[in-house]
Amino acid sequence: MTVVVKLGGRVAAGIVRAALAEVDGDVVVVHGAGPQITAEMERRGIVPEFVGGRRVTTPDVLDVVRESLAAVNAEVCQAIGPSAVGLHGDEIGLRARRVEALGLVGDPEPSAPAAVLEALERGRVPVVAPLAEGPLNVNADEAAAALAVGISAERILFLTDVPGVLLDGQLASVLPADEAEAGLDDGRFEGGIVPKLMAAVRAARGGVQASIGATRVSV
């Protein structure tokens, strides 16, 4: 069984090791670096701009994105140990359709990069930074979902700093994809859970069991 684990930029090393220890099967890790990117942009005097939860990416912003992702990639690999293989999506063939209105941003498409498959065959843990060919900046949740569908993973797990998806103040154990989409359309969900839900729905509809913390998104 192959499991894709998506880590947020705030996830600590200890949580990474604990999460991977609980996974039965081969693991592919995709990580973000949102907080680090925003902090470095502010340090450089670049004002972050978001449209629909996605970061508008100029060439200067892309430089920050690449550097921040590289730093987080190294940290995650160190946390996992010698079995980790650090990979950058734009160098291994992650594909995306460019979203012109957002600059150097892409909508990731399902793909199965040879570097990921080869690492799994060798018993290693691919750790993928979410850039796409171009290079293009892609949302890490969406990149993880596209990769999970592309390699025909059995599961995708979104690790986050919240226990799961809350519905009317209660933690949902199962959330049907149709209900998730309806909630996204009517604004019931807000903030960082939105891209995770969108990605989880995409993965579930692509045949991958998807969970956000303790919440399973079903079709």
SERO-4910 file (N, C-alpha, C, O; in steps of 0.05 Angstrom, whole numbers):
BEGIN
 pado doro    nc1    nc2    nc3   cac1   cac2   cac3    cc1    cc2    cc3    oc1    oc2    oc3
  Met    A     17    -24      0      0      0      0     18     25      0     38     26     14
  Thr    A     10     45    -16     25     70    -17      7     92     -5    -16     95    -13
  Val    A     18    107     13      4    129     26     18    155     21     43    157     25
  Val    A      4    175     13     15    202     10      8    218     35    -15    219     43
  Val    A     28    229     48     24    245     72     31    274     65     53    280     57
  Lys    A     11    292     69     16    320     64     21    334     90      4    333    108
  Leu    A     44    348     92     51    363    116     49    393    111     56    402     90
  Gly    A     39    407    131     39    436    129     66    447    138     82    433    150
  Gly    A     71    472    132     97    484    139    101    486    169    124    488    178
  Arg    A     80    485    185     82    488    214     85    461    228     90    461    252
  Val    A     84    439    214     85    413    227    113    407    237    132    409    222
  Ala    A    115    400    263    141    396    275    152    369    269    138    350    261
  Ala    A    179    366    272    193    342    265    183    318    280    180    296    269
  Gly    A    177    322    306    167    299    322    141    289    312    136    264    312
  Ile    A    123    307    302     98    298    291    102    283    265     88    263    260
  Val    A    121    291    249    127    277    224    135    248    230    124    230    218
  Arg    A    153    244    249    162    217    255    140    200    267    137    177    260
  Ala    A    123    212    284    101    197    296     81    189    275     70    167    275
  Ala    A     75    208    256     55    202    235     65    180    217     50    162    210
  Leu    A     90    181    209    101    160    191    102    133    204     99    113    191
  Ala    A    107    133    230    108    108    245     81     93    245     80     69    247
  Glu    A     60    109    242     33     97    243     23     88    215      2     75    213
  Val    A     38     95    194     30     87    167     40     59    160     64     53    163
  Asp    A     22     43    151     29     15    143     31     15    113     11     14     99
  Gly    A     56     15    103     60     15     75     81     35     66     94     47     83
  Asp    A     84     38     40    103     58     29     92     86     33     67     90     32
  Val    A    109    105     36    101    133     42    114    152     22    138    150     17
  Val    A     98    171     13    108    194     -2     99    219     14     76    221     22
  Val    A    118    236     19    112    261     35    112    285     16    130    288      0
  Val    A     91    301     18     90    327      4     87    348     26     70    345     43
  His    A    103    369     25    102    389     46     97    417     35    103    422     11
  Gly    A     87    434     51     84    462     45    105    479     58    123    468     71
  Ala    A    103    505     56    121    523     69    108    551     71    122    571     71
  Gly    A     81    551     74     67    577     73     77    597     94     82    620     86
  Pro    A     79    590    119     87    610    139    115    620    133    121    644    137
  Gln    A    133    602    125    161    610    119    162    629     95    177    648     95
  Ile    A    146    623     75    145    640     51    136    668     58    148    688     50
  Thr    A    114    670     73    103    696     80    122    711     97    126    735     93
  Ala    A    135    698    117    154    712    134    178    723    118    186    745    123
  Glu    A    188    707     99    211    716     83    203    739     64    218    757     59
  Met    A    178    737     53    169    759     36    167    785     52    176    806     42
  Glu    A    156    784     76    154    808     92    182    818     99    186    843    100
  Arg    A    201    800    104    228    809    111    241    824     87    256    843     91
  Arg    A    233    816     63    244    829     39    227    852     30    234    865      9
  Gly    A    206    858     44    189    881     37    170    875     14    161    893      0
  Ile    A    164    849      9    145    841    -12    118    836      1    116    820     20
  Val    A     98    850     -7     71    847      5     57    822     -6     53    821    -31
  Pro    A     50    803     11     36    779      1      9    786    -10     -5    803      1
  Glu    A      1    774    -32    -25    778    -44    -37    750    -50    -24    733    -62
  Phe    A    -62    747    -42    -76    721    -46   -102    726    -62   -115    746    -57
  Val    A   -108    707    -79   -133    707    -94   -145    679    -91   -134    659   -100
  Gly    A   -168    677    -78   -181    651    -74   -163    632    -58   -164    608    -63
  Gly    A   -148    643    -40   -131    626    -23   -104    619    -35    -88    605    -23
  Arg    A    -99    628    -60    -74    621    -73    -56    646    -76    -66    668    -80
  Arg    A    -31    642    -72    -12    664    -72     -5    673   -100      4    658   -117
  Val    A    -10    699   -105     -1    711   -130     30    710   -131     43    718   -112
  Thr    A     40    699   -153     69    693   -154     83    707   -177     79    700   -200
  Thr    A     99    728   -170    116    741   -189    143    727   -189    147    709   -173
  Pro    A    161    734   -208    188    721   -207    202    725   -180    215    707   -171
  Asp    A    199    749   -168    212    753   -142    199    735   -120    213    724   -103
  Val    A    173    732   -121    159    715   -102    168    686   -107    171    671    -88
  Leu    A    170    678   -132    178    650   -138    206    644   -126    210    622   -117
  Asp    A    224    664   -126    250    659   -114    247    653    -84    260    635    -74
  Val    A    230    668    -71    225    663    -43    212    636    -38    220    621    -20
  Val    A    193    629    -55    179    603    -53    200    581    -55    199    562    -39
  Arg    A    217    582    -76    237    561    -80    255    558    -56    260    536    -47
  Glu    A    266    581    -46    284    580    -24    271    569      1    283    553     16
  Ser    A    246    578      7    232    568     30    226    539     29    229    524     48
  Leu    A    217    530      6    211    502      2    236    485      5    235    463     17
  Ala    A    258    494     -5    283    479     -3    291    476     27    300    455     35
  Ala    A    288    498     42    295    496     71    277    477     86    286    461    102
  Val    A    250    478     80    232    460     94    237    431     85    236    413    101
  Asn    A    243    427     59    249    400     49    272    388     64    271    365     72
  Ala    A    293    404     68    316    394     82    309    387    111    319    367    122
  Glu    A    293    404    124    285    399    152    268    373    154    272    357    172
  Val    A    250    369    135    233    345    136    250    320    131    246    300    145
  Cys    A    268    322    112    286    299    107    303    292    131    306    269    138
  Gln    A    313    312    145    328    308    169    311    295    190    321    277    205
  Ala    A    286    304    193    269    292    213    263    263    207    261    247    226
  Ile    A    259    256    182    253    228    175    277    210    178    275    188    187
  Gly    A    301    221    170    325    205    173    336    196    146    328    206    125
  Pro    A    355    177    146    369    169    122    352    157    100    361    155     77
  Ser    A    328    148    106    311    137     85    298    158     67    287    151     46
  Ala    A    299    183     76    286    205     61    302    212     36    327    212     36
  Val    A    287    219     15    299    229    -10    286    255    -17    262    256    -24
  Gly    A    300    277    -16    289    303    -22    286    308    -52    305    304    -67
  Leu    A    262    316    -60    256    320    -89    242    346    -92    226    354    -76
  His    A    248    360   -115    234    384   -122    217    379   -146    227    370   -167
  Gly    A    191    385   -144    172    378   -164    179    387   -192    174    372   -211
  Asp    A    189    411   -195    195    421   -222    218    407   -234    222    408   -259
  Glu    A    235    393   -218    258    379   -229    252    350   -235    267    337   -249
  Ile    A    229    339   -225    223    311   -229    199    307   -247    191    284   -252
  Gly    A    187    329   -257    165    326   -276    137    328   -266    118    318   -278
  Leu    A    133    341   -243    106    347   -234     93    367   -255    106    387   -262
  Arg    A     69    361   -264     57    377   -285     35    395   -273     22    388   -253
  Ala    A     31    418   -286      9    436   -278      1    453   -301     18    458   -319
  Arg    A    -24    462   -301    -33    482   -321    -30    509   -309    -39    514   -286
  Arg    A    -17    527   -323    -12    554   -312    -38    570   -310    -55    569   -327
  Val    A    -40    584   -287    -63    602   -282    -53    630   -286    -41    642   -268
  Glu    A    -57    640   -310    -45    665   -319    -51    688   -300    -35    706   -295
  Ala    A    -76    689   -289    -85    711   -273    -69    713   -247    -69    734   -233
  Leu    A    -56    691   -239    -41    691   -214    -11    692   -218      4    690   -198
  Gly    A     -3    696   -242     26    698   -248     38    670   -252     28    655   -269
  Leu    A     59    664   -238     73    638   -241     61    617   -222     75    606   -205
  Val    A     36    612   -226     20    593   -210      8    572   -228      0    578   -250
  Gly    A      6    547   -218     -5    526   -234    -26    509   -219    -24    507   -194
  Asp    A    -44    498   -234    -63    478   -223    -50    450   -229    -48    443   -252
  Pro    A    -42    436   -208    -28    411   -213    -46    389   -226    -69    388   -220
  Glu    A    -33    374   -243    -47    352   -257    -36    325   -247    -12    324   -239
  Pro    A    -52    304   -247    -42    278   -238    -17    270   -254    -17    271   -278
  Ser    A      4    262   -240     28    253   -253     42    232   -235     37    231   -211
  Ala    A     59    217   -247     74    196   -233    104    198   -239    114    183   -255
  Pro    A    118    218   -228    146    222   -234    163    197   -229    160    184   -209
  Ala    A    181    191   -248    198    168   -245    214    169   -219    219    148   -207
  Ala    A    223    193   -211    240    195   -187    225    186   -162    237    174   -144
  Val    A    199    191   -161    183    183   -139    180    152   -139    183    139   -118
  Leu    A    173    141   -162    169    112   -164    195     97   -158    194     76   -145
  Glu    A    217    107   -168    243     94   -163    250     95   -134    261     75   -123
  Ala    A    245    117   -121    251    119    -92    234     98    -76    244     85    -58
  Leu    A    209     96    -83    192     76    -70    201     48    -74    201     32    -56
  Glu    A    210     42    -99    220     15   -105    245      8    -89    249    -15    -83
  Arg    A    260     29    -81    284     24    -66    279     25    -36    297     23    -19
  Gly    A    253     27    -28    246     28      0    252     54     14    254     55     38
  Arg    A    254     75     -2    260    102      9    234    118     12    212    109      3
  Val    A    236    141     24    213    159     29    217    184     12    232    201     20
  Pro    A    203    187    -11    206    212    -26    193    235    -11    171    233     -1
  Val    A    208    257     -9    197    281      4    196    303    -18    217    312    -27
  Val    A    172    310    -26    169    326    -50    161    355    -43    142    360    -28
  Ala    A    177    374    -54    170    402    -52    151    410    -75    157    403    -98
  Pro    A    129    423    -69    108    427    -89    113    450   -109    100    471   -107
  Leu    A    131    446   -127    134    463   -150    128    446   -175    132    422   -174
  Ala    A    119    458   -196    113    444   -221    131    454   -243    144    475   -241
  Glu    A    132    438   -264    149    446   -287    141    474   -296    117    482   -295
  Gly    A    161    490   -303    156    517   -312    179    536   -306    190    548   -324
  Pro    A    186    539   -280    173    528   -256    148    544   -249    146    568   -255
  Leu    A    129    531   -236    105    543   -226    101    537   -197    107    515   -188
  Asn    A     90    556   -182     83    552   -155     56    538   -154     37    548   -166
  Val    A     54    517   -139     28    503   -136     21    499   -107     39    496    -90
  Asn    A     -4    500   -101    -13    495    -74     -5    467    -65     -9    447    -80
  Ala    A      6    464    -41     17    439    -32     -5    418    -28     -1    394    -34
  Asp    A    -29    426    -19    -51    407    -16    -59    396    -43    -63    372    -46
  Glu    A    -62    414    -62    -69    405    -89    -48    388   -102    -54    369   -116
  Ala    A    -23    395    -97     -1    379   -108     -1    351    -97      4    331   -111
  Ala    A     -6    349    -71     -7    323    -58    -29    306    -69    -26    282    -74
  Ala    A    -53    318    -73    -75    303    -84    -70    294   -112    -75    271   -119
  Ala    A    -58    311   -129    -52    304   -157    -32    282   -158    -34    264   -174
  Leu    A    -12    283   -140      9    262   -140     -3    236   -130      3    215   -141
  Ala    A    -21    237   -110    -33    212   -100    -50    199   -122    -48    174   -125
  Val    A    -65    214   -137    -81    203   -159    -62    192   -181    -67    171   -192
  Gly    A    -41    207   -187    -23    200   -209     -8    174   -203     -4    158   -222
  Ile    A      0    169   -179     15    144   -172     -4    122   -163      5    101   -155
  Ser    A    -30    127   -163    -50    108   -155    -46     99   -126    -47     76   -119
  Ala    A    -41    119   -108    -38    113    -80    -65    103    -68    -86    110    -78
  Glu    A    -63     87    -48    -88     78    -35    -99     99    -16   -124    102    -14
  Arg    A    -82    115     -3    -92    135     16    -76    161     13    -53    161      4
  Ile    A    -89    183     21    -75    208     25    -84    219     52   -108    220     59
  Leu    A    -65    228     68    -70    238     95    -60    267     97    -36    271     93
  Phe    A    -78    285    102    -70    313    106    -65    318    136    -84    319    151
  Leu    A    -40    321    143    -34    328    171    -36    358    175    -26    374    158
  Thr    A    -49    366    196    -53    395    200    -53    401    230    -51    382    246
  Asp    A    -54    426    237    -53    434    265    -81    435    278    -84    445    300
  Val    A   -101    424    264   -128    421    275   -135    391    274   -124    377    257
  Pro    A   -153    381    291   -159    352    293   -173    341    268   -172    317    263
  Gly    A   -186    358    253   -201    349    229   -220    371    220   -215    394    225
  Val    A   -241    363    207   -260    382    196   -283    385    216   -295    365    224
  Leu    A   -290    410    223   -311    416    241   -337    423    225   -336    439    207
  Leu    A   -359    410    233   -385    416    222   -403    424    245   -408    408    263
  Asp    A   -413    449    244   -429    460    266   -416    456    293   -429    450    313
  Gly    A   -390    460    294   -375    459    318   -367    431    327   -354    427    348
  Gln    A   -375    410    312   -369    383    319   -349    371    299   -351    376    275
  Leu    A   -331    355    309   -312    341    292   -326    320    275   -338    301    287
  Ala    A   -324    322    249   -337    302    231   -318    278    227   -295    281    220
  Ser    A   -329    254    232   -313    230    227   -313    223    197   -293    214    186
  Val    A   -336    227    184   -339    222    155   -353    246    143   -373    256    153
  Leu    A   -342    256    120   -354    279    106   -357    271     77   -337    269     63
  Pro    A   -381    267     67   -385    260     39   -375    283     21   -377    306     28
  Ala    A   -363    275     -2   -351    295    -20   -372    315    -29   -366    339    -32
  Asp    A   -396    306    -35   -418    324    -44   -424    345    -23   -428    369    -29
  Glu    A   -424    336      3   -430    355     24   -407    375     28   -411    398     34
  Ala    A   -382    365     25   -359    382     27   -360    404      5   -355    427     10
  Glu    A   -366    396    -19   -368    415    -42   -390    435    -37   -386    459    -42
  Ala    A   -413    426    -27   -435    445    -21   -426    465      0   -433    489     -2
  Gly    A   -412    455     21   -403    474     42   -382    493     32   -382    516     40
  Leu    A   -366    485     13   -346    503      1   -360    524    -15   -352    547    -15
  Asp    A   -381    516    -30   -395    534    -47   -411    555    -31   -412    578    -40
  Asp    A   -422    547     -8   -438    566      7   -423    581     29   -435    595     45
  Gly    A   -397    577     29   -380    591     48   -381    580     77   -372    594     95
  Arg    A   -390    556     80   -391    544    107   -363    539    118   -358    540    142
  Phe    A   -344    534    100   -316    530    108   -299    554    101   -303    566     80
  Glu    A   -281    561    118   -264    584    114   -235    578    122   -230    559    137
  Gly    A   -217    595    112   -189    593    121   -174    570    109   -180    561     87
  Gly    A   -155    560    124   -136    539    114   -149    513    108   -137    497     94
  Ile    A   -173    508    119   -186    482    114   -196    481     85   -201    459     75
  Val    A   -201    504     72   -213    504     46   -195    490     25   -205    471     12
  Pro    A   -170    497     21   -154    482      1   -151    453      8   -149    436    -10
  Lys    A   -150    446     34   -148    418     41   -173    402     33   -171    380     23
  Leu    A   -196    414     38   -221    401     31   -223    398      0   -231    377     -9
  Met    A   -216    419    -14   -217    418    -43   -198    395    -53   -206    380    -71
  Ala    A   -175    394    -42   -156    373    -50   -165    345    -42   -162    326    -57
  Ala    A   -176    343    -18   -186    317     -9   -209    307    -27   -210    283    -33
  Val    A   -227    325    -35   -248    318    -53   -237    308    -79   -246    288    -90
  Arg    A   -218    323    -90   -205    315   -115   -193    288   -113   -195    271   -132
  Ala    A   -179    282    -91   -166    256    -88   -187    234    -85   -184    213    -98
  Ala    A   -207    239    -69   -228    219    -65   -242    212    -92   -247    189    -97
  Arg    A   -248    232   -107   -261    227   -133   -242    214   -153   -250    202   -172
  Gly    A   -216    216   -147   -196    202   -164   -189    174   -155   -171    162   -165
  Gly    A   -204    164   -135   -201    137   -126   -182    133   -103   -174    111    -97
  Val    A   -174    155    -89   -156    153    -66   -171    159    -40   -185    179    -38
  Gln    A   -168    142    -20   -181    147      6   -168    172     18   -143    173     20
  Ala    A   -184    191     25   -173    217     34   -182    223     63   -206    220     70
  Ser    A   -163    232     79   -169    240    107   -156    266    113   -132    270    107
  Ile    A   -171    284    127   -159    308    139   -160    304    169   -181    307    181
  Gly    A   -137    298    180   -137    291    209   -155    267    213   -151    246    200
  Ala    A   -174    270    231   -192    247    238   -217    246    220   -234    229    223
  Thr    A   -219    264    200   -242    265    183   -236    252    156   -218    259    142
  Arg    A   -252    232    149   -249    218    123   -269    231    103   -293    233    109
  Val    A   -258    239     80   -275    250     59   -282    227     40   -264    215     28
  Ser    A   -308    221     37   -316    198     22   -332    206     -3   -341    228     -5
  Val    A   -334    187    -22   -350    191    -46   -373    172    -46   -389    172    -64
***
